[in-house]
């Protein structure tokens, strides 16, 4: 049930202002109250909280269990920073990339097993690139194994009062035993700021640079919504587009959590609308976040309405966004019309009065100065002996294939015959049942122009699946392979490419 204070109350008429403006304000208020009868979004957990006090300003299904996707990495960072605070390691501690970490599906850095990454660098990569392989590297470096780290995650969640959460891995890859809620993610975001204030800058990094390659943060509120200073996005088909964001204006810091959006753009507008309402005073404190009653049940899988036929979900979500924005527009129209001292109105004056949520899509992508990071120690390298060597720059985040040596004629003939035989041999098909459950798609930042069948350019493309032993699958949350062709058929057509692709993880996940 939605709970809010004064969002449906039309603004009072201001004496002396033009009658047309009074009528416009009244109509906008009526739109907010009635919503033109538009359907409410069926799945859209949302919460807005005052960070210092922990008081809830707005919430809708905030305690409903949900798949957090890569919002999970906030807990990964929390447990790692707690290990540093407890003296178990330092931010300069080198972490070794294992074979299990390197086998994680994208989003990933692609470091080879044996690569050494300092904890400080790893945490920056988690918050910006959201790399799944680095998440496992952190987990194994802190606790010795993914399973032991998950135990620490759950212990931390219990200590923070996250009653609707259970963690099974450090990266948020699909698992039916891995879930949280908007309330719990807001609690975690608040705990990160209050427990580790010296690390606040970690959550506002706009871009990283490694080996000449720039990686941009997926949080497209950064640099677009005024005062945004954190913190994490996440996406899988089953979860939808999630974000936990923070913004500071006029000495006030707010936390907004949005789960289950059908597109990046709609997620961004929803978060901006929440911030607009909070900073404008539309929503008032109503209860401590700890007082919100928990909901039971399993987290829903919304993959069908996000990665397949998402048109109806987009329409319902957009209508809900309009309902949230309506009281802001009414107040904006009232303030604009009441400025009797202006002899004329220009575009600048209008933009200052209009809600940011209505124009955030028009704000261009900011060009952040990337934070430079360095990684060294490829496969087989020993642990570096000094801090400087631990952070020596890598030639590239991935390893280029070695050039083939020149072969003698007889050797080339044997190799050609072997290649011919291999080309006509049917590849061993993957485990279809598990592969069908592990398809997820990547959150390609904020580009979600529509595509065929309601797909978007934000990464909601069908992904080739691969069975993965490390992380259990979670259900039907993936798009079907492109053009309905099975992966095996494609492998038959081009076996050499299939052999290469088999060495790479083909399921994708957010960042």
C-alpha positions as CSV (number, residue, x, y, z in Angstrom):
1,X,0.0,0.0,0.0
2,X,1.3,3.4,-0.9
3,X,1.8,5.9,2.0
4,X,2.3,9.6,1.5
5,X,1.2,12.8,3.2
6,X,0.2,15.7,1.1
7,X,0.9,14.5,-2.5
8,X,-2.7,14.6,-3.6
9,X,-3.7,17.9,-2.1
10,X,-4.0,20.6,-4.8
11,X,-2.2,23.9,-3.9
12,X,-4.2,26.7,-2.5
13,X,-5.0,29.6,-4.8
14,X,-2.8,32.6,-4.4
15,X,-4.7,35.9,-4.2
16,X,-4.1,38.2,-7.1
17,X,-2.6,35.7,-9.5
18,X,-4.1,35.2,-13.0
19,X,-7.2,33.1,-13.1
20,X,-5.7,30.9,-15.8
21,X,-2.8,30.0,-13.6
22,X,-5.2,29.1,-10.7
23,X,-7.2,26.8,-13.1
24,X,-3.9,25.1,-14.3
25,X,-2.8,24.5,-10.8
26,X,-6.1,23.0,-9.8
27,X,-6.1,20.7,-12.8
28,X,-2.6,19.5,-12.1
29,X,-3.6,18.8,-8.6
30,X,-6.6,16.8,-9.8
31,X,-4.3,14.8,-12.2
32,X,-2.2,13.9,-9.2
33,X,-5.2,12.8,-7.2
34,X,-6.9,10.8,-9.9
35,X,-4.0,9.8,-12.2
36,X,-6.5,9.7,-15.1
37,X,-7.4,6.2,-13.9
38,X,-4.1,4.9,-15.1
39,X,-3.1,1.5,-13.7
40,X,-0.6,1.4,-10.8
41,X,2.7,-0.4,-11.5
42,X,2.2,-3.9,-10.2
43,X,5.8,-4.3,-9.0
44,X,7.7,-1.2,-7.9
45,X,9.1,-1.2,-4.4
46,X,10.2,2.3,-3.6
47,X,11.5,4.2,-0.5
48,X,12.7,7.7,0.3
49,X,14.4,8.2,3.6
50,X,16.1,11.1,5.5
51,X,19.6,9.7,6.0
52,X,20.7,11.2,9.3
53,X,17.5,10.5,11.2
54,X,16.4,7.3,9.5
55,X,12.9,8.6,9.1
56,X,10.9,7.4,6.1
57,X,9.4,10.1,3.9
58,X,7.8,7.9,1.3
59,X,7.4,4.2,0.8
60,X,5.6,1.8,-1.4
61,X,6.0,-2.0,-0.9
62,X,9.4,-1.2,0.7
63,X,9.6,-4.4,2.7
64,X,8.5,-6.7,-0.1
65,X,11.2,-9.3,-0.8
66,X,13.1,-8.6,-4.1
67,X,16.1,-9.7,-6.0
68,X,18.7,-7.0,-5.4
69,X,21.0,-7.8,-8.3
70,X,24.2,-5.8,-8.1
71,X,22.9,-3.7,-5.2
72,X,24.4,-6.7,-3.4
73,X,27.8,-5.3,-3.9
74,X,27.0,-2.6,-1.3
75,X,27.0,-5.4,1.3
76,X,30.2,-6.8,-0.2
77,X,31.8,-3.4,0.3
78,X,30.4,-3.2,3.9
79,X,31.8,-6.6,4.9
80,X,35.2,-5.8,3.4
81,X,35.4,-2.4,5.1
82,X,34.4,-4.0,8.4
83,X,37.3,-6.4,7.9
84,X,39.6,-3.5,7.5
85,X,38.2,-1.7,10.6
86,X,38.6,-4.9,12.6
87,X,42.3,-5.1,11.7
88,X,42.0,-8.3,9.6
89,X,43.4,-6.6,6.5
90,X,44.2,-3.2,5.0
91,X,43.1,-1.4,1.9
92,X,46.5,-2.2,0.4
93,X,46.2,-5.9,1.0
94,X,46.7,-7.7,-2.3
95,X,44.0,-10.1,-3.4
96,X,44.6,-13.0,-5.8
97,X,42.1,-13.6,-8.6
98,X,41.3,-17.4,-8.5
99,X,40.0,-19.6,-11.2
100,X,36.5,-19.5,-9.6
101,X,36.6,-15.7,-9.7
102,X,37.8,-15.6,-13.3
103,X,34.9,-17.9,-14.4
104,X,32.2,-15.5,-13.3
105,X,29.9,-14.2,-16.0
106,X,29.9,-10.5,-17.1
107,X,29.8,-7.8,-16.0
108,X,33.5,-8.5,-15.3
109,X,37.0,-7.2,-15.6
110,X,38.4,-10.4,-17.3
111,X,41.5,-10.7,-15.1
112,X,43.3,-14.0,-15.5
113,X,43.8,-16.3,-12.5
114,X,46.8,-15.2,-10.5
115,X,46.3,-11.5,-11.1
116,X,46.8,-9.4,-7.9
117,X,44.5,-6.6,-7.1
118,X,44.7,-4.4,-4.0
119,X,41.5,-4.3,-1.8
120,X,41.2,-0.5,-2.4
121,X,41.3,-1.0,-6.2
122,X,38.9,-3.9,-6.0
123,X,36.3,-1.8,-4.0
124,X,36.5,1.0,-6.6
125,X,35.9,-1.5,-9.4
126,X,32.9,-2.9,-7.6
127,X,31.2,0.5,-7.2
128,X,31.9,1.7,-10.7
129,X,32.3,-1.3,-13.0
130,X,30.3,-3.7,-10.8
131,X,32.6,-6.6,-11.8
132,X,31.4,-10.0,-10.8
133,X,34.8,-11.6,-10.9
134,X,36.2,-8.9,-8.6
135,X,33.4,-9.5,-6.2
136,X,34.4,-13.1,-5.8
137,X,38.0,-12.0,-5.5
138,X,37.1,-9.7,-2.6
139,X,35.0,-12.5,-0.9
140,X,37.7,-15.1,-1.2
141,X,40.4,-12.6,0.0
142,X,38.4,-11.5,3.0
143,X,36.8,-14.8,4.2
144,X,38.7,-17.5,2.3
145,X,35.7,-18.7,0.3
146,X,32.4,-17.4,-1.2
147,X,30.4,-19.5,1.2
148,X,32.2,-18.1,4.3
149,X,31.8,-14.6,3.0
150,X,28.1,-15.1,2.5
151,X,27.9,-16.1,6.1
152,X,29.5,-12.8,7.1
153,X,27.1,-11.0,4.8
154,X,24.2,-12.5,6.5
155,X,25.6,-11.8,10.0
156,X,26.1,-8.2,9.0
157,X,22.6,-8.0,7.7
158,X,21.2,-9.3,10.9
159,X,23.2,-6.8,13.0
160,X,21.8,-4.0,10.8
161,X,18.2,-5.1,11.2
162,X,17.8,-6.1,7.6
163,X,15.0,-8.5,8.3
164,X,14.0,-9.2,4.7
165,X,17.4,-10.1,3.4
166,X,19.4,-13.3,2.7
167,X,22.7,-13.4,0.8
168,X,24.1,-16.3,-1.1
169,X,26.9,-14.7,-3.1
170,X,28.9,-11.4,-3.2
171,X,27.8,-10.2,-6.6
172,X,24.0,-10.6,-6.9
173,X,24.0,-13.2,-9.6
174,X,20.6,-15.0,-9.7
175,X,19.9,-17.4,-6.8
176,X,16.5,-18.1,-5.2
177,X,18.1,-17.8,-1.8
178,X,19.5,-14.4,-2.5
179,X,17.0,-11.6,-1.9
180,X,16.5,-8.3,0.0
181,X,14.0,-5.3,0.0
182,X,14.0,-1.6,-0.6
183,X,13.9,-1.0,3.1
184,X,16.9,-3.2,3.8
185,X,18.9,-1.6,0.9
186,X,18.2,1.8,2.4
187,X,19.3,0.6,5.8
188,X,22.5,-0.7,4.3
189,X,23.2,2.5,2.4
190,X,22.7,4.5,5.6
191,X,25.0,2.1,7.5
192,X,27.8,2.5,4.9
193,X,27.8,6.3,5.4
194,X,27.4,6.3,9.2
195,X,29.9,3.4,9.8
196,X,32.6,4.4,7.3
197,X,32.3,8.2,6.7
198,X,35.9,8.3,5.6
199,X,34.9,6.1,2.6
200,X,32.0,8.3,1.3
201,X,34.0,9.3,-1.8
202,X,34.0,5.6,-2.9
203,X,30.3,5.9,-3.8
204,X,30.5,9.0,-6.0
205,X,33.3,8.0,-8.4
206,X,32.1,8.9,-11.9
207,X,34.6,6.9,-13.9
208,X,37.7,4.8,-13.5
209,X,40.7,4.5,-15.9
210,X,42.8,1.3,-16.2
211,X,45.4,0.8,-18.8
212,X,44.0,3.6,-21.0
213,X,40.5,2.3,-20.8
214,X,37.8,4.4,-19.2
215,X,34.9,2.7,-17.3
216,X,31.9,4.9,-16.5
217,X,29.7,4.5,-13.5
218,X,26.2,3.1,-14.4
219,X,24.5,5.4,-11.9
220,X,23.2,8.1,-14.4
221,X,22.0,10.3,-11.6
222,X,25.6,11.2,-10.9
223,X,26.3,14.5,-12.6
224,X,22.7,14.8,-13.7
225,X,20.6,15.3,-10.6
226,X,21.9,18.2,-8.4
227,X,23.7,16.9,-5.3
228,X,23.7,13.2,-6.2
229,X,26.7,11.6,-4.4
230,X,26.1,7.9,-4.6
231,X,25.7,5.0,-4.7
232,X,24.9,1.8,-6.7
233,X,22.8,0.3,-9.5
234,X,21.8,-3.3,-10.3
235,X,20.0,-5.2,-13.0
236,X,18.9,-8.7,-13.9
237,X,15.8,-9.7,-15.9
238,X,14.3,-11.2,-12.8
239,X,14.9,-8.1,-10.7
240,X,14.4,-5.3,-13.2
241,X,16.5,-2.1,-13.0
242,X,17.4,-1.2,-9.4
243,X,19.1,1.7,-7.8
244,X,20.1,2.9,-4.3
245,X,20.9,6.6,-4.7
246,X,21.9,9.4,-2.3
247,X,21.7,13.2,-2.8
248,X,22.5,16.2,-0.6
249,X,20.9,19.6,-0.9
250,X,20.8,22.5,1.6
251,X,22.5,20.4,4.3
252,X,19.9,17.6,3.9
253,X,20.9,14.1,2.7
254,X,18.3,11.8,1.4
255,X,18.4,8.1,0.3
256,X,16.1,6.8,-2.5
257,X,15.7,3.2,-3.4
258,X,13.9,2.1,-6.5
259,X,13.5,-1.6,-7.4
260,X,12.0,-3.3,-10.4
261,X,11.9,-0.5,-13.0
262,X,11.4,-1.8,-16.6
263,X,14.0,0.6,-18.1
264,X,16.9,2.7,-17.0
265,X,15.2,5.9,-18.0
266,X,12.1,5.2,-16.0
267,X,14.2,4.2,-13.0
268,X,16.1,7.5,-13.2
269,X,12.9,9.6,-13.4
270,X,11.4,7.7,-10.4
271,X,14.5,8.4,-8.3
272,X,14.6,12.0,-9.4
273,X,10.9,12.4,-8.5
274,X,11.5,11.0,-5.0
275,X,14.4,13.4,-4.4
276,X,12.3,16.3,-5.8
277,X,9.4,15.5,-3.4
278,X,11.7,15.1,-0.4
279,X,13.7,18.3,-1.0
280,X,10.5,20.3,-1.8
281,X,8.8,19.1,1.4
282,X,6.0,17.3,-0.4
283,X,6.6,14.2,1.7
284,X,7.1,14.6,5.5
285,X,8.7,12.2,8.0
286,X,6.1,9.5,9.0
287,X,8.0,6.7,10.8
288,X,11.4,5.3,11.6
289,X,12.6,2.9,8.9
290,X,12.9,0.2,11.6
291,X,9.1,0.5,12.2
292,X,8.1,-0.6,8.7
293,X,6.3,-4.0,9.0
294,X,8.0,-6.9,7.1
295,X,6.2,-8.7,4.3
296,X,6.5,-12.4,3.7
297,X,6.7,-14.5,0.5
298,X,9.2,-15.1,-2.2
299,X,10.7,-12.4,-4.4
300,X,8.9,-12.2,-7.7
301,X,10.5,-12.9,-11.1
302,X,9.6,-10.0,-13.4
303,X,11.7,-11.1,-16.3
304,X,8.6,-11.5,-18.6
305,X,7.7,-7.8,-18.2
306,X,11.3,-6.5,-18.3
307,X,13.2,-8.6,-20.9
308,X,10.4,-9.9,-23.1
309,X,7.1,-7.9,-23.4
310,X,7.8,-4.9,-21.3
311,X,5.4,-2.5,-23.1
312,X,2.6,-2.8,-20.5
313,X,5.0,-2.5,-17.6
314,X,6.5,0.6,-19.1
315,X,3.1,2.2,-19.5
316,X,2.1,1.4,-15.9
317,X,5.4,2.5,-14.5
318,X,5.3,5.8,-16.5
319,X,1.8,6.5,-15.2
320,X,3.0,6.0,-11.6
321,X,5.9,8.4,-12.2
322,X,3.4,11.0,-13.4
323,X,1.4,10.5,-10.3
324,X,4.5,11.2,-8.2
325,X,5.5,14.2,-10.2
326,X,2.0,15.8,-10.4
327,X,2.1,17.6,-7.0
328,X,5.5,19.0,-7.9
329,X,4.2,20.4,-11.2
330,X,1.2,21.9,-9.5
331,X,3.5,23.6,-7.0
332,X,5.8,24.7,-9.8
333,X,2.9,26.2,-11.8
334,X,1.7,28.1,-8.7
335,X,5.2,29.5,-7.9
336,X,5.7,30.5,-11.6
337,X,2.4,32.3,-11.9
338,X,2.7,34.1,-8.5
339,X,5.9,35.9,-9.4
340,X,4.1,39.2,-10.2
341,X,7.4,41.2,-10.2
342,X,8.6,39.5,-13.4
343,X,7.7,41.5,-16.5
344,X,8.5,38.5,-18.6
345,X,9.5,34.9,-18.1
346,X,12.4,33.2,-19.8
347,X,13.5,29.6,-20.2
348,X,16.0,29.9,-17.3
349,X,13.3,31.0,-14.8
350,X,11.0,28.2,-15.9
351,X,13.8,25.5,-15.6
352,X,14.5,26.7,-12.0
353,X,10.9,26.2,-11.1
354,X,10.1,23.0,-12.9
355,X,10.7,19.7,-11.2
356,X,14.1,18.1,-12.0
357,X,12.3,14.8,-12.7
358,X,10.6,16.3,-15.7
359,X,13.8,17.3,-17.4
360,X,16.5,15.0,-16.1
361,X,16.4,13.0,-19.4
362,X,17.5,16.2,-21.2
363,X,20.7,16.6,-19.2
364,X,23.7,15.3,-21.2
365,X,26.0,12.7,-19.9
366,X,28.7,14.4,-17.8
367,X,32.4,13.9,-18.6
368,X,34.0,12.8,-15.4
369,X,37.7,13.0,-14.7
370,X,38.4,9.3,-14.3
371,X,40.1,8.0,-11.2
372,X,43.2,6.1,-12.2
373,X,43.7,2.6,-10.9
374,X,46.5,0.2,-11.3
375,X,46.6,-3.6,-11.4
376,X,49.5,-6.0,-11.8
377,X,50.3,-9.7,-11.5
378,X,49.0,-11.8,-14.3
379,X,48.6,-15.6,-14.3
380,X,51.3,-17.3,-12.4
381,X,52.7,-14.2,-10.8
382,X,53.8,-14.3,-7.2
383,X,52.4,-12.0,-4.6
384,X,54.2,-8.7,-4.9
385,X,56.5,-7.7,-2.2
386,X,55.7,-4.0,-1.8
387,X,52.7,-1.7,-2.0
388,X,54.1,0.0,-5.1
389,X,54.5,-3.3,-6.9
390,X,51.1,-4.5,-5.9
391,X,49.6,-1.5,-7.7
392,X,51.9,-1.4,-10.7
393,X,50.0,-0.7,-13.9
394,X,48.8,-3.6,-16.0
395,X,49.3,-3.6,-19.7
396,X,45.6,-4.2,-20.2
397,X,42.7,-5.5,-18.1
398,X,42.5,-8.6,-20.3
399,X,45.2,-10.8,-21.8
400,X,45.8,-10.8,-25.5
401,X,46.3,-14.2,-27.2
402,X,49.9,-15.2,-27.9
403,X,51.0,-15.0,-31.6
404,X,51.1,-18.3,-33.3
405,X,54.6,-19.6,-34.0
406,X,55.6,-20.5,-37.6
407,X,55.0,-24.2,-38.2
408,X,56.9,-26.6,-40.5
409,X,54.9,-27.8,-43.6
410,X,54.3,-31.3,-42.1
411,X,53.1,-29.8,-38.9
412,X,50.8,-27.4,-40.8
413,X,49.4,-30.3,-42.7
414,X,48.6,-32.3,-39.6
415,X,47.1,-29.2,-38.0
416,X,44.9,-28.5,-41.0
417,X,43.6,-32.1,-41.0
418,X,42.9,-31.9,-37.3
419,X,41.1,-28.5,-37.8
420,X,39.0,-30.0,-40.6
421,X,38.0,-33.0,-38.5
422,X,37.1,-30.7,-35.6
423,X,35.1,-28.4,-37.9
424,X,32.8,-31.4,-38.8
425,X,32.4,-32.7,-35.3
426,X,29.3,-31.7,-33.4
427,X,30.3,-29.7,-30.3
428,X,29.2,-31.0,-26.9
429,X,26.0,-29.0,-26.1
430,X,25.9,-27.2,-22.8
431,X,23.5,-28.2,-20.0
432,X,20.4,-26.7,-21.6
433,X,18.2,-26.8,-18.4
434,X,20.7,-24.8,-16.3
435,X,21.8,-22.6,-19.2
436,X,18.2,-21.5,-19.8
437,X,18.0,-20.3,-16.2
438,X,21.3,-18.4,-16.1
439,X,20.6,-15.9,-18.9
440,X,20.6,-12.4,-17.6
441,X,21.5,-9.1,-19.4
442,X,23.8,-6.3,-18.8
443,X,22.9,-2.8,-17.6
444,X,24.5,-0.6,-20.3
445,X,24.2,2.6,-18.4
446,X,21.4,4.9,-19.4
447,X,20.8,4.2,-23.1
448,X,17.5,2.5,-23.5
449,X,16.1,3.5,-26.9
450,X,13.3,1.1,-27.8
451,X,14.1,-1.9,-30.0
452,X,12.1,-4.7,-31.5
453,X,9.6,-6.4,-29.2
454,X,10.0,-3.8,-26.6
455,X,13.7,-4.4,-26.0
456,X,16.0,-1.5,-25.3
457,X,19.6,-0.5,-26.0
458,X,20.3,-0.5,-22.3
459,X,21.4,-4.0,-22.5
460,X,18.2,-5.9,-22.6
461,X,19.5,-8.1,-25.4
462,X,19.1,-11.9,-25.4
463,X,22.3,-13.4,-24.1
464,X,24.0,-16.7,-24.9
465,X,23.8,-18.8,-21.8
466,X,26.4,-21.0,-20.3
467,X,26.1,-23.4,-17.4
468,X,27.8,-22.2,-14.3
469,X,28.6,-24.3,-11.3
470,X,29.5,-21.7,-8.9
471,X,26.2,-19.8,-8.6
472,X,22.8,-21.6,-8.7
473,X,20.3,-20.4,-11.2
474,X,17.2,-18.6,-10.2
475,X,14.4,-19.0,-12.6
476,X,12.9,-17.8,-15.8
477,X,14.3,-14.3,-15.9
478,X,16.1,-14.2,-19.2
479,X,15.4,-13.2,-22.7
480,X,15.2,-15.9,-25.3
481,X,18.2,-16.3,-27.7
482,X,18.0,-13.9,-30.7
483,X,15.8,-15.0,-33.6
484,X,14.8,-18.0,-31.6
485,X,17.9,-20.0,-32.7
486,X,19.4,-22.3,-30.1
487,X,23.0,-21.9,-29.1
488,X,23.8,-25.4,-30.3
489,X,22.6,-24.6,-33.9
490,X,24.8,-21.6,-34.0
491,X,27.7,-23.6,-32.8
492,X,27.2,-26.1,-35.6
493,X,27.3,-23.3,-38.2
494,X,30.6,-21.8,-36.9
495,X,32.3,-24.4,-34.7
496,X,35.6,-22.4,-34.4
497,X,33.8,-19.4,-33.0
498,X,31.8,-21.6,-30.7
499,X,35.0,-23.1,-29.4
500,X,36.3,-19.7,-28.6
501,X,33.1,-18.6,-27.0
502,X,33.1,-21.7,-24.9
503,X,36.1,-20.3,-23.1
504,X,34.2,-17.2,-22.1
505,X,31.3,-16.8,-19.8
506,X,28.2,-16.0,-21.9
507,X,25.6,-15.1,-19.3
508,X,25.6,-11.4,-18.4
509,X,24.6,-9.5,-15.3
510,X,24.6,-5.9,-14.2
511,X,26.3,-3.8,-13.0
